[in-house]
């Protein structure tokens, strides 16, 4: 019978051909070399100090640059991530939830006053079931990290281990604002997934997602880190997501995002589906450093006690940087300082730009908000700020959560509104003086055709860094022409607007 070996031996030496067996060996060697290059790039700095996996495997491993990635197959030729996953998959569990929730009603009927006025019955309750995932982070204590929305309103939580064994779970605590929850089970021989360092992740690092999509059971998908520090998605109050193209679908929430060392670097939490129900290559995970910090507070206090700086902040856009005469375009612009807050005691003023916290750069308002929100009450932080173009450092001891004061009430007889534009940049904006109890200029009406970010109800507090109490002071501060830097209050919050 013809086979590769005999055929290769029968060929003349000058025209030696590569047989199938040798070709398979060459292909395997090229693949291993390719993965070695990718692994070197994926691990990045600090890879020599990686934490070992909780469960060691006896399978052979590739030596050299890919020593951290055990790769072997039945024929010994094709690399595989299966040995790596053998030590991680037992640490990822399926979570099923049963509970009771109020039946959803159309928006007008959600208002209890509307229901009482029209004598509409109260919404009935219904039982629900849902499925998600979780990650064992402490095997001895049976602690599992998952998402708040997975166990929200649950009356009964059942955890299914990879072996098929089921255990009832209790909620240790959760944080709705960051969508993190900690639950506990009683079981022997649990396997925890070791934590990595999400701060050293880079775009392009290879990752694996493990979870329970659509209730099918444990599933593993692969991809890369597509982006870091994603925020402004309005999914949670505190957002600092890892974006990945590893397939994440409904049911993956609370599951593990791991690196190629088998370390937990994120908790899968959300997807962007473009109106559909499935994955389109945009998934989001909570960085493990953020999740563990919140978990530690939950274990200590039963809740997350966030320290508060006491400022309202916004991104420093290029337009605002120009208006403030700054060359920097990254940082968090302070638009309001709460009286008596940690920021006020530290000497932070409206118009300051926070560019670093504890020596680490602050690139946006969301980044500062997240980092302050991870610190407990009483923590002292050092902030580098820019004030009038000059850098200075202040220390602030974070306090308890403050409530922002609302705008003052209306006068009994408010002045007549001015529909004549007081400045070219305010064309189409109808203004009215706020009165003695509410100094400033009120935006009464905005022409829909005007290109302005102002809205009816806004109160203009400053123009070009000068306080305004009425239309006269506004005209004087604005001048006849030129760009305007406005300090605007909207629903109790203040922010800067630059009109060029």
C-alpha positions as CSV (number, residue, x, y, z in Angstrom):
1,X,0.0,0.0,0.0
2,X,1.3,3.4,-0.9
3,X,2.1,5.8,2.0
4,X,4.0,8.9,2.5
5,X,7.1,7.3,3.9
6,X,7.7,4.8,1.1
7,X,7.0,7.3,-1.6
8,X,9.5,9.7,-0.2
9,X,12.2,7.1,0.0
10,X,11.8,6.1,-3.6
11,X,12.5,9.5,-5.0
12,X,15.9,10.4,-6.4
13,X,18.1,12.5,-4.0
14,X,18.2,15.5,-6.3
15,X,14.4,15.7,-6.5
16,X,13.6,14.8,-3.0
17,X,9.9,15.7,-2.2
18,X,8.4,16.4,1.3
19,X,6.1,13.6,2.3
20,X,2.7,14.2,4.1
21,X,4.1,13.3,7.5
22,X,7.0,15.8,7.2
23,X,4.6,18.4,5.8
24,X,2.4,18.0,8.9
25,X,5.4,18.4,11.1
26,X,6.6,21.5,9.3
27,X,3.1,23.1,9.5
28,X,2.9,22.3,13.3
29,X,6.3,24.0,13.8
30,X,5.2,27.1,11.9
31,X,2.0,27.3,13.9
32,X,3.9,27.0,17.2
33,X,6.3,29.7,16.1
34,X,3.3,32.0,15.1
35,X,1.6,31.5,18.4
36,X,4.9,32.2,20.2
37,X,5.1,35.6,18.5
38,X,1.5,36.4,19.4
39,X,2.0,35.2,23.0
40,X,5.0,37.5,23.5
41,X,3.0,40.4,22.4
42,X,-0.1,39.4,24.3
43,X,1.5,39.2,27.7
44,X,3.4,42.5,27.6
45,X,5.4,43.9,30.4
46,X,5.6,42.0,33.7
47,X,4.9,38.6,32.2
48,X,7.7,37.0,34.1
49,X,5.9,37.6,37.4
50,X,2.5,36.0,36.3
51,X,0.6,34.2,39.0
52,X,0.5,30.4,38.5
53,X,-2.8,28.7,37.8
54,X,-4.7,27.3,40.7
55,X,-4.8,23.8,39.1
56,X,-1.7,22.5,37.5
57,X,-1.9,20.1,34.5
58,X,0.4,17.2,33.7
59,X,0.2,17.8,30.0
60,X,3.4,18.6,28.1
61,X,4.0,22.3,27.5
62,X,5.9,24.2,24.8
63,X,9.2,25.6,26.1
64,X,10.7,29.0,25.4
65,X,8.6,32.1,24.6
66,X,5.3,30.2,24.9
67,X,6.1,28.3,28.1
68,X,3.1,29.9,29.8
69,X,0.7,28.3,27.2
70,X,0.4,24.5,27.4
71,X,-0.3,23.2,24.0
72,X,-0.7,19.6,23.0
73,X,-3.1,17.5,21.0
74,X,-3.7,13.8,20.5
75,X,-1.3,13.5,17.6
76,X,1.3,15.7,19.3
77,X,1.4,18.1,16.3
78,X,-1.5,20.7,16.6
79,X,-1.3,23.3,19.4
80,X,-4.3,23.7,21.7
81,X,-5.5,25.8,24.6
82,X,-7.4,22.9,26.1
83,X,-4.7,22.2,28.8
84,X,-4.9,25.9,29.9
85,X,-8.7,25.7,30.1
86,X,-8.6,22.5,32.1
87,X,-7.3,24.5,35.0
88,X,-9.8,27.4,34.6
89,X,-13.2,26.0,33.4
90,X,-14.0,24.4,36.8
91,X,-13.9,27.9,38.3
92,X,-16.7,29.2,36.1
93,X,-20.2,28.4,37.1
94,X,-23.7,28.6,35.7
95,X,-26.3,30.6,37.7
96,X,-30.0,30.2,37.5
97,X,-32.4,32.6,39.2
98,X,-36.0,32.5,40.2
99,X,-37.9,35.5,41.5
100,X,-41.0,37.7,41.3
101,X,-41.2,41.0,39.5
102,X,-43.9,43.6,38.7
103,X,-45.3,43.3,35.3
104,X,-44.0,45.9,32.9
105,X,-46.6,48.5,31.7
106,X,-46.6,51.2,29.0
107,X,-44.7,54.4,30.1
108,X,-47.8,56.5,31.0
109,X,-49.1,53.7,33.2
110,X,-45.8,53.4,35.1
111,X,-46.7,56.7,36.9
112,X,-48.7,55.9,40.0
113,X,-50.4,59.3,39.9
114,X,-51.6,58.5,36.3
115,X,-53.0,55.2,37.5
116,X,-54.8,56.7,40.4
117,X,-56.3,59.5,38.3
118,X,-57.7,57.1,35.7
119,X,-58.4,54.3,38.2
120,X,-56.0,51.9,36.5
121,X,-55.3,48.7,38.5
122,X,-51.8,48.3,40.0
123,X,-49.5,46.1,37.9
124,X,-49.6,42.4,38.8
125,X,-46.6,40.5,39.8
126,X,-45.2,37.6,37.8
127,X,-42.6,34.9,38.4
128,X,-39.5,35.1,36.3
129,X,-36.5,32.8,35.6
130,X,-33.1,33.9,34.2
131,X,-29.7,32.4,33.7
132,X,-26.2,33.9,33.9
133,X,-22.7,33.0,34.9
134,X,-20.3,33.5,37.8
135,X,-16.6,33.1,38.7
136,X,-15.3,31.4,41.8
137,X,-12.7,33.8,43.2
138,X,-12.2,32.2,46.7
139,X,-12.5,28.4,46.8
140,X,-12.1,28.1,50.6
141,X,-15.0,30.5,51.4
142,X,-17.1,29.6,48.3
143,X,-17.2,33.2,47.1
144,X,-18.4,33.8,43.5
145,X,-18.2,37.1,41.6
146,X,-21.0,37.9,39.2
147,X,-23.1,40.8,37.9
148,X,-25.7,42.6,40.0
149,X,-28.3,42.3,37.2
150,X,-27.9,38.5,37.2
151,X,-29.1,38.1,40.8
152,X,-31.3,41.2,41.1
153,X,-34.7,40.6,42.7
154,X,-33.8,36.9,43.1
155,X,-35.7,34.8,45.6
156,X,-33.7,31.7,44.8
157,X,-30.3,31.3,43.3
158,X,-28.9,28.0,42.1
159,X,-25.3,27.5,41.1
160,X,-24.3,24.6,38.8
161,X,-20.7,23.6,38.9
162,X,-18.9,22.2,35.8
163,X,-19.3,18.7,37.3
164,X,-23.1,19.2,37.2
165,X,-23.4,19.5,41.0
166,X,-25.9,22.1,42.1
167,X,-25.8,24.3,45.2
168,X,-28.1,27.0,46.6
169,X,-26.4,30.3,46.9
170,X,-26.8,33.3,49.2
171,X,-26.2,36.9,48.3
172,X,-23.3,38.4,50.3
173,X,-23.8,41.9,48.8
174,X,-24.0,43.8,45.5
175,X,-23.5,47.2,43.9
176,X,-26.0,48.3,41.4
177,X,-24.0,51.3,40.2
178,X,-21.1,49.2,39.0
179,X,-23.1,46.0,38.3
180,X,-21.0,43.8,40.6
181,X,-22.4,41.2,43.0
182,X,-20.8,38.6,45.4
183,X,-22.6,35.3,46.3
184,X,-21.6,32.4,48.4
185,X,-22.1,28.6,48.2
186,X,-21.1,25.6,50.4
187,X,-19.2,23.0,48.5
188,X,-16.0,21.0,48.7
189,X,-13.1,20.9,46.3
190,X,-13.9,24.1,44.6
191,X,-11.4,25.6,42.1
192,X,-10.9,29.4,42.0
193,X,-9.8,31.3,38.9
194,X,-6.6,33.2,39.8
195,X,-6.8,37.0,39.3
196,X,-4.6,38.8,36.8
197,X,-3.8,42.5,36.6
198,X,-6.2,44.3,34.3
199,X,-4.2,47.5,34.5
200,X,-1.4,46.0,32.3
201,X,-3.8,44.9,29.5
202,X,-3.1,46.3,26.1
203,X,-5.3,46.5,23.0
204,X,-4.5,43.4,20.9
205,X,-4.0,41.1,23.9
206,X,-5.6,37.7,23.3
207,X,-8.5,36.8,25.6
208,X,-11.0,33.9,26.2
209,X,-14.6,34.4,27.4
210,X,-16.2,31.6,29.4
211,X,-19.9,31.6,30.3
212,X,-23.3,30.2,29.9
213,X,-24.7,31.8,26.7
214,X,-28.5,31.4,26.1
215,X,-28.5,28.8,28.9
216,X,-26.7,26.2,26.7
217,X,-24.1,25.4,29.3
218,X,-20.5,26.3,29.7
219,X,-19.0,27.7,26.5
220,X,-15.6,29.1,25.6
221,X,-15.0,31.7,22.9
222,X,-11.8,33.6,21.9
223,X,-10.9,37.0,20.7
224,X,-8.7,40.0,21.5
225,X,-8.9,43.2,23.7
226,X,-10.5,45.6,21.2
227,X,-10.4,48.7,23.4
228,X,-9.8,49.8,27.0
229,X,-11.5,52.3,29.3
230,X,-14.8,52.3,27.5
231,X,-17.2,54.7,29.3
232,X,-20.2,56.9,28.5
233,X,-22.2,53.9,27.4
234,X,-24.9,54.7,30.0
235,X,-25.0,51.0,31.0
236,X,-23.8,51.6,34.5
237,X,-23.2,54.6,36.8
238,X,-19.5,53.7,37.0
239,X,-18.0,52.5,33.6
240,X,-14.5,51.5,32.8
241,X,-15.1,48.6,30.4
242,X,-12.7,46.3,28.6
243,X,-14.1,45.9,25.1
244,X,-13.6,42.5,23.3
245,X,-14.6,40.7,20.2
246,X,-14.7,37.4,22.0
247,X,-18.3,36.2,21.6
248,X,-20.4,37.4,24.6
249,X,-24.2,36.7,24.4
250,X,-27.1,36.8,26.8
251,X,-26.3,34.4,29.6
252,X,-22.6,35.2,29.5
253,X,-23.1,38.0,32.1
254,X,-21.0,37.4,35.2
255,X,-18.7,35.0,33.4
256,X,-14.9,35.1,33.1
257,X,-12.7,37.0,30.7
258,X,-9.2,35.4,31.0
259,X,-5.8,36.0,29.4
260,X,-3.5,33.4,27.9
261,X,-2.0,32.6,31.3
262,X,-5.4,31.5,32.6
263,X,-5.8,34.6,34.8
264,X,-9.1,36.4,35.4
265,X,-8.9,39.9,33.9
266,X,-12.5,40.8,33.6
267,X,-16.2,40.0,34.4
268,X,-18.3,39.8,31.3
269,X,-21.3,42.1,31.7
270,X,-22.8,43.6,28.5
271,X,-22.9,43.5,24.7
272,X,-23.7,45.9,21.9
273,X,-26.0,44.1,19.6
274,X,-27.2,46.9,17.3
275,X,-30.8,46.2,18.0
276,X,-30.5,42.4,17.7
277,X,-30.3,39.8,20.3
278,X,-26.9,38.3,19.6
279,X,-23.2,39.1,19.5
280,X,-21.8,41.3,16.7
281,X,-18.3,41.4,18.0
282,X,-18.6,44.2,20.6
283,X,-18.7,42.9,24.2
284,X,-17.8,44.6,27.5
285,X,-16.3,43.3,30.7
286,X,-15.6,45.0,34.1
287,X,-11.9,45.0,34.8
288,X,-11.0,42.6,37.5
289,X,-9.0,45.2,39.5
290,X,-12.2,47.3,39.7
291,X,-14.4,44.3,40.5
292,X,-12.1,43.0,43.3
293,X,-11.9,46.4,44.9
294,X,-15.7,46.6,45.1
295,X,-15.9,43.0,46.3
296,X,-13.5,43.8,49.2
297,X,-15.8,46.6,50.3
298,X,-18.8,44.3,50.0
299,X,-17.1,41.7,52.1
300,X,-16.1,44.2,54.8
301,X,-19.2,46.4,55.0
302,X,-21.9,44.5,53.1
303,X,-22.1,47.3,50.6
304,X,-19.9,49.6,48.6
305,X,-19.1,52.8,50.6
306,X,-17.7,55.2,47.9
307,X,-15.8,58.2,49.0
308,X,-16.9,61.5,47.4
309,X,-14.8,64.4,46.3
310,X,-17.7,66.7,46.0
311,X,-17.3,68.2,42.5
312,X,-19.2,68.2,39.3
313,X,-16.9,67.5,36.4
314,X,-16.9,67.3,32.6
315,X,-14.4,66.4,29.9
316,X,-11.8,69.0,28.9
317,X,-12.6,69.3,25.1
318,X,-10.2,71.1,22.7
319,X,-12.7,74.0,22.6
320,X,-12.9,74.4,26.3
321,X,-9.1,74.1,26.6
322,X,-8.8,76.9,24.1
323,X,-11.3,79.0,26.1
324,X,-9.3,78.4,29.3
325,X,-6.0,79.1,27.5
326,X,-4.6,75.6,28.1
327,X,-2.5,73.5,25.8
328,X,-3.6,70.2,27.5
329,X,-6.7,68.5,26.1
330,X,-7.0,65.7,28.6
331,X,-8.3,66.0,32.2
332,X,-11.5,66.6,34.2
333,X,-12.8,70.1,34.2
334,X,-14.4,71.1,37.6
335,X,-17.7,72.8,36.8
336,X,-19.0,73.0,40.4
337,X,-17.6,72.5,43.9
338,X,-20.1,71.4,46.6
339,X,-20.0,73.6,49.6
340,X,-18.4,71.9,52.6
341,X,-17.2,68.9,50.5
342,X,-13.7,67.3,50.4
343,X,-12.9,69.3,47.3
344,X,-13.9,72.6,49.0
345,X,-11.8,71.8,52.0
346,X,-8.8,71.0,49.8
347,X,-9.1,74.4,48.0
348,X,-10.3,73.1,44.6
349,X,-12.1,75.8,42.7
350,X,-14.5,76.0,39.8
351,X,-12.5,76.0,36.5
352,X,-9.7,73.9,37.9
353,X,-8.6,71.0,35.7
354,X,-7.7,67.7,37.4
355,X,-4.9,66.1,35.4
356,X,-3.6,63.4,37.8
357,X,-4.7,61.5,40.9
358,X,-2.1,59.9,43.1
359,X,0.5,60.4,40.4
360,X,-1.4,58.6,37.7
361,X,-2.7,60.7,34.7
362,X,-6.5,61.5,34.5
363,X,-7.6,61.6,30.9
364,X,-11.3,62.2,31.2
365,X,-14.1,63.0,33.7
366,X,-15.2,59.4,33.6
367,X,-11.8,58.2,34.6
368,X,-11.6,60.5,37.6
369,X,-15.1,59.6,38.6
370,X,-14.4,55.8,38.4
371,X,-11.1,56.1,40.3
372,X,-12.6,58.3,43.1
373,X,-15.6,55.9,43.2
374,X,-13.3,52.9,44.0
375,X,-11.8,54.6,47.1
376,X,-13.5,54.2,50.4
377,X,-14.6,57.0,52.6
378,X,-11.7,58.6,54.5
379,X,-9.1,57.9,51.9
380,X,-6.6,60.7,51.3
381,X,-5.9,61.4,47.6
382,X,-3.4,63.7,45.9
383,X,-4.7,65.6,42.9
384,X,-2.6,67.5,40.3
385,X,-4.6,70.4,39.0
386,X,-4.2,73.2,36.5
387,X,-5.4,76.6,37.5
388,X,-4.9,79.5,35.2
389,X,-2.4,77.4,33.3
390,X,-0.2,76.7,36.4
391,X,0.1,73.2,37.9
392,X,-0.4,72.7,41.6
393,X,-1.0,69.7,43.9
394,X,-3.6,69.4,46.6
395,X,-4.6,66.7,49.0
396,X,-8.2,65.8,49.8
397,X,-9.8,63.4,52.2
398,X,-12.7,61.7,50.6
399,X,-16.0,62.2,52.5
400,X,-19.4,60.6,52.4
401,X,-21.8,61.1,49.5
402,X,-23.0,64.7,49.2
403,X,-26.3,65.9,47.7
404,X,-26.1,68.7,45.2
405,X,-28.3,71.7,46.0
406,X,-31.0,72.5,43.5
407,X,-31.5,75.8,41.8
408,X,-33.5,78.5,43.6
409,X,-37.2,79.1,43.1
410,X,-38.9,81.7,41.0
411,X,-39.9,85.2,42.0
412,X,-43.6,86.0,42.4
413,X,-43.3,88.4,39.5
414,X,-40.5,87.4,37.2
415,X,-39.1,90.0,34.8
416,X,-40.2,90.0,31.2
417,X,-38.1,87.8,28.9
418,X,-35.8,89.4,26.4
419,X,-36.2,88.0,22.9
420,X,-33.7,90.3,21.4
421,X,-30.3,88.6,21.0
422,X,-27.8,90.1,23.5
423,X,-24.9,88.6,21.6
424,X,-24.4,87.0,18.1
425,X,-23.6,83.6,19.7
426,X,-26.9,83.7,21.6
427,X,-29.1,84.3,18.5
428,X,-32.4,82.4,18.8
429,X,-32.1,82.1,22.6
430,X,-34.7,83.9,24.7
431,X,-33.3,85.0,28.1
432,X,-34.9,86.2,31.4
433,X,-33.4,87.5,34.6
434,X,-33.5,84.9,37.4
435,X,-34.4,87.3,40.2
436,X,-33.0,88.0,43.6
437,X,-33.4,84.5,45.0
438,X,-31.7,82.9,41.9
439,X,-29.0,85.2,40.5
440,X,-28.2,84.5,36.9
441,X,-29.9,84.6,33.5
442,X,-32.6,82.0,32.7
443,X,-32.9,80.5,29.2
444,X,-36.7,80.7,28.6
445,X,-36.9,79.5,25.0
446,X,-34.6,78.2,22.3
447,X,-35.4,78.5,18.6
448,X,-35.2,74.9,17.1
449,X,-33.3,76.3,14.1
450,X,-30.6,77.7,16.3
451,X,-27.4,75.7,16.6
452,X,-26.8,76.0,20.4
453,X,-26.4,73.4,23.2
454,X,-28.5,75.6,25.5
455,X,-31.9,74.3,26.6
456,X,-35.0,76.0,28.1
457,X,-34.6,76.0,31.9
458,X,-30.8,76.4,31.8
459,X,-29.4,79.2,34.0
460,X,-26.3,81.1,32.9
461,X,-24.2,81.7,36.0
462,X,-21.0,83.1,34.4
463,X,-19.9,84.5,31.0
464,X,-16.2,84.5,30.2
465,X,-15.4,83.6,33.8
466,X,-17.3,86.6,35.1
467,X,-20.4,86.1,37.3
468,X,-23.7,87.4,35.9
469,X,-26.7,88.3,37.9
470,X,-28.9,89.8,35.3
471,X,-29.1,90.7,31.6
472,X,-27.1,93.9,32.1
473,X,-24.1,92.1,33.6
474,X,-24.4,89.4,30.9
475,X,-24.1,91.9,28.1
476,X,-21.1,93.6,29.8
477,X,-19.3,90.3,30.3
478,X,-20.1,89.0,26.8
479,X,-19.1,92.1,24.9
480,X,-20.2,92.8,21.4
481,X,-18.6,89.9,19.5
482,X,-16.3,87.0,20.0
483,X,-16.6,83.5,21.5
484,X,-18.4,82.9,24.8
485,X,-17.4,80.7,27.7
486,X,-20.6,80.1,29.7
487,X,-21.1,78.4,33.0
488,X,-24.5,76.9,32.8
489,X,-26.6,75.3,35.5
490,X,-29.1,72.5,34.4
491,X,-31.2,70.6,36.9
492,X,-28.9,71.4,39.8
493,X,-25.7,70.6,37.9
494,X,-23.3,73.1,36.4
495,X,-21.0,72.7,33.4
496,X,-19.1,74.9,30.9
497,X,-20.2,75.6,27.4
498,X,-18.0,77.2,24.8
499,X,-19.7,79.0,21.9
500,X,-17.2,79.9,19.1
